[in-house]
């Protein structure tokens, strides 16, 4: 029995609309094989054949696929040699749209709409993607391969059950935290290497915050010591990176314990707001001068991943010991110690405790904020030891105001309902 027109026509219209969207992009790209009209018809054909498959047979879409492939082959064979284009991107895009048409008929329009949107962005982004690929050197590509090892080889084979004292060390859970941190840091690292010195002060600070605000501070301080100047720009870069770090904390909690993200959002946003106000006040100082490079070692190095995994495991054990023997108040001491070394470990471990209901949201955000304040103080020490005196007093002043603001949030946060 054929489908009713009231059911078929909206599906066919959706297929045509999505085809037009891709066809417009291909038309602008001046492709020779298929453009606007062809791409409009391809998903419509897929949708029609899928609608007819119920009364006729499920072999019908397969026949359509073979026919499209044959037409593309003939079209390429008949194309003059001078117009022969390399690659088969258009042909593959057409097959995707044919499959989208079938999906619209059988499963609805949501997935085809998402796929079509991604396809258009992918097709339109050819030149920027090629430029980015060429900018990625051997070291960055090595980092991507090491990420594949960390995320797609090691992670799936790890056991998913608790071990050790207090049964808090789950190898797969620990390594998931490693994968999460490496993913975020590697993205910032690749972008930082791709943009290089062209990143500018603002983008350099943002990428530094994505990679590691502590590593950014070390890099900025060393550069001022080496050049003997640039303290104004370095201060702003350090502040931008430290501000972005609070966005990173929120995203980490959202990834590990999404139900608890709302609990830490107000205090972390308040602290990030304090940092942003200080940064904006300092921004006029950075209008001149070259930003310090915010480059750290490749975050996807297996050694780096193992170190973070071990550090996270240690923090998890310390938190368990504190909870079982010294009370939850001892978590603040753990937060201070961990915050001076790695904020990610204490943030993730606290989020994990909040998600499992072992600590309340108010204690959770306070522990993370205490660790963040300890990290800010630690970075101030780095600037003083590794940088010039001009950088030291500027960072000390900015971080001093930030620490004061953090202390106020800790004191009055509960009273304000944060």
N, C-alpha and C positions, 0 to 999 in steps of 0.2 A: 504493500500500500504506500502510495506516494505521500510525502509530508504535506501538511496543510500550508497554504500560502502565508497565513498569519504567522506561522513558525519559521518558514523558510526565508521569507523576504528580509526580516531584520538581520538574520545571520549573513545573508548574501551582501546586504548593504554594509555590514561591519567589515566583512572580508574585503570588499571593494575599497572602503575608506582606508584600511591599513595598507592595502596595495598601493593606493595613490600616494600615501606618505612616503613609502620606500621609493616608488617610482619618481617622485619629485626629486629626491636626492640623487638618484641615478641619472636623471635627465640633466641636472646641473653638473654632474660629473662628466657628462658627454660620453657615456659608454656606448659601444657600438652594438652590443649583442641584444640588450633589453633595456627599456627605459620606462617612461610613464605609462603608456597604454598597456605594454606587456605585463608590467608588474601589477597593474590593476586587475588584469584578467587572471593571472596565475592563482592568487588565493581564492578568487571567485570560482575557478575551475575546481580547486581542491574541495571547496565547500559544497559545490554542486554534486561532485562525485561521491562525497561522503554521505550527503543526504539521499542519494539514489542507491547507496550500497545496501540499505536495509531491504528494499524490495527486489533489487537486482542481484546483489552478491557483494561480499567484502573484497572480492578481487578487483572491483572497479577502480578504486583509488590507485592500486598498483599499476593498472594499465595507464592511467593518467600520468603517473610518475615516469614510466618508460617512455611515453610519448613526449613529455617535456624534455627528457634527456636526449632523445633522438633529435628533436628540433634544435636544441642547443648545439649538438654535434654538427648537424647540417649547416647551421648558421655560421659556425666557426670555420667550417671547411670552405664555404662559399665567400668568406670575407677576403678581400684583396690583401696580398701579402703586406703592403705598406700600412694597412690598417690593423694588422694582426696585433692584438694587445696581449701582454703577458698576464699571467694569473687567471684564476677562475673565481674571483670574489663575487662577481655579478651572478654567475651560475649557481654558486652555493647559496647566495642570498635568495635567489628565486626558489630553490628547493625548500629553504626555510619558510618562505611565504606560502608555498604550496602546502607544507605541513601545517602551517597556521590556519589555512582555510579548512583543512580537515578537522583540526581541533575545534574551530568555531562551530562546526556543524555537530560535533559529537560531545564536546565538553564545555562549551561556553566561551566567552570572549576575554576573560581576565588574563589568562596566561598568554594568548596570542598578542594582546595589547602590550604586555610587559616585554615579550620577546621582540616585537616589532620596534618598540621604543629603543631597546638596547641595540638592535640591529642598525637603526638609523644613526644612532650615536657612533657606533663602530665604523660604519661606512663613511660618515662625515669626518671622523677623526683620523683619517688615513695619514695625512701629512704630519700632524702633531705626534701621532704614535710612532711614525717612522723616525722623526727627529729624536724623540725620546729614546728609541731603541738604539740609535747610533750614538747617542750621548752616554749610554750605559757602557762602561768599559769592562775590561776583563775582571776586575775586582768586584764590581757590582754584580756581574753575571755569576761569578763564583758564589756570592752571597745568596743569590736566588736559588742556585742549586743546593746550597747548604740548607736553605729554608725548606726545600722539598724533602731533604733527608730528615730534618727535624719534625716537620708537620705530617708528611705523608708516608714515611717509612718507620720512624721510631715510635711515634704516638700510637698508631693502630695496634702495635704488637705488645704494648705494655699491659700488664695485668690490671684489672679494674676491681681491686679489693683492698681494704686497709691492712697495713702492716705496722710493726714497731710499737713503741710505748704509747699507751693511750689509744692505740688503733686510729691514729690520725693521718698516717702517711699512706695515701693512695697513689701509686706510681703514675697511673694515667691522669689523675686529677692534677698532680704536681706538674706533669709534663704539659698538660693543657694550658696551665698558667704560663709555662715557658713559651709555648706556641703563640699564645695571645700577645705576650710582651714582644716577642721577636717580630710578629706580624706588624704591630704598630711601629716599632723602632725601625724595621727594615724599610717600610714605606717612606718614613721621613728621611732615612739615610739615602735611599735611591734618589728621591727628589732633591735632596741637598747636593748630592754629587752631580745630578743633571743640571741644576741651575748654577751651581758653583758660585763664583764671585758676583754673578749677575743677580743673585737673589735679593740684594738690598737689605737694609736694616730690618724692616718689618718682617719680610718673609724669612730672612735668616734667623730672626728670633723665634718665629713660629715653628719653623722646621727644627730648630734647636730644642724647643719645648717638646715636640713630638718625639724626637730621638732620645734626648736626656738633658734636662735643664742643668744637672750637675756637670755633665760632660761639656756643655756649652759654656758654663762658668769657667771651667778649667781652661778651655781653649781661648776664651776671651782674655782671661787674666794673663796667660802665657804670651799672647800676642802683644798686649800692651807693654809687658816687660821687655819683649824682644825689640819692639819699635820705639819704645820710650814715649809713646803718645797714644791718642785714640781712646782715652779713658771715658770721654763723654759718650761716644758711640757704643763702646763696650758695655757701659752701664745700662744703656737702653736695651741692648740685645739681651743681656742677662735678665733684666726685668720682664721683657716680653716672654722669654722662654719660661721663666718662673710663673708667669701668669697663665700661660697655655698649659702648664703642668696641672693646674687645678681642673681644667676641662678634661685632661687626660684621666685624672682620678675619678671623676664622675663617670666617664665612659667605661673605665675598668670595672667599677661597681655595677654599672648597668649590664655589662657583659657577663659577669659572674653571678650576680644576684639582682636580677631586674626588678624583683618585687621590693627591694630595699633602696633602689636608686632615688625614689622620692624623698626618703628620709635624710639622705646626705646632700640632696640638691640645695636646699636653702643655705646651710652653713658654708658649703663649698662655694656656692655662687657668691655669697656675701664676702668670703675671703678673696675669691677671684676678683670681685668688684673693687675691693681695697687695693689689690695689686694693680688692677687696670687704671685706677685713678692716679696712683703714684707714677705708673708708666706714662700716662698721658701728660702728666706734669713735667716729666723729664724729656718727652719726645722732642721738643724744640732743640735740645742739645745735639740730636743726632742728624740734623739736617745736612751737616757737612761731614765728610770723612767716610772712610771705607769700613763696613762692618767687620768685626773679627769673624774668622771662619769658625763655624760651629760643627766641626767634623770630628767624629769619634771613630773608633775601630768598628769594623763590620759587625753589626749586632747579630747576624745570622751565623757567626763562627760557632762551631760546635763547642769550643772551649767556653765562650761567653754564655752559651745556653746552659751548659752544665753548671757553671758558677752560679747563675741565677737560680737554677733548679735546686741546687744545694742550699743556697741562701733562703729560698722560700721554704724548704723543708725545715731548716733550722728555726725560722720564725714561727712556723706552725707548731713545732715542738715547744718552743718557749712560751707561746700563747697557751698551749695545753697545760704546761707546768704551772703557769701563772693562775689559770682558772682552777686547777685542782688543788694547789697547795698554798697559794698566796692571795687568792681572791682576785676579783676583776680589776681592782685598783692597780695591781701590778702590771696590767696591760699598758699603762701609761709609760712605765719604765721601758718595757719592750718597744713601745712606739718611739721613744726618744732614741734608743740604741739603733733600731732598725732605720729610722728616718735619716740618721747621719750616714747610712751606707746605701740603702736602696729603698725608695718610697714605694715602689711597685709591690714588693714582697709584703709589707705590712698592710698596704691597701687591699690587696687580694685576699690575704689571710683574714683580715677583719670582715671583709664582705662575705667571705665563706661562713664565718661564725654567725653573722647576722642572718644569712640565708637559712642556716640550720636552726635558728632560734636560740643559740647558746649565749648570745649577748643581745641586749636591746638596741634599738636604733639610736637612742640618745648616746649611749656609751660608745657605740660604733663610730658615729661621726666625730665624737670628741677624740677618740684614739687616732683616727686618721688625721684630724686637724693638728693634734699634738705632734704627730710624726712629721707633718708638713712644716710646722714651725721649726722643729729641730733641723729639718733639711735646709730651711732658709738660713738658719744660724750657721749651719755647716758650710753652706755656699759662701756666706759672708767671710768666714775664715779662709776659705780657698782664695777668694779675691784678695784678701789681705796678704796672704803668704806668697802667692804666685804672681800677683799683679803689681802694678806701680802704686805708689802712695796715693796718687790722684784717683785711681780706680778704687782703692781701699776705702777712702773716706766717703766717696760718692755712694758706693754700694752699701757701706755701713749706715749711712743716713737713710737711704731708701728702704733697706731691709729693717732698720730700726723702727720706722713708721709702720711697716708691714707687720712686724712682730707685735707692736702695740695694738694694731687693729685686730690681729688674731687673738690676743689675750682678751680684748673686749668681747669678741664673739664667744669665746669660751665661757666668760663670766656671765653674760646676759643672754646667751642663746636660749637656755632653758626657759627663762622668764618670758622671752618673746615668742615662745612656742616653736622655736627652731629645732 
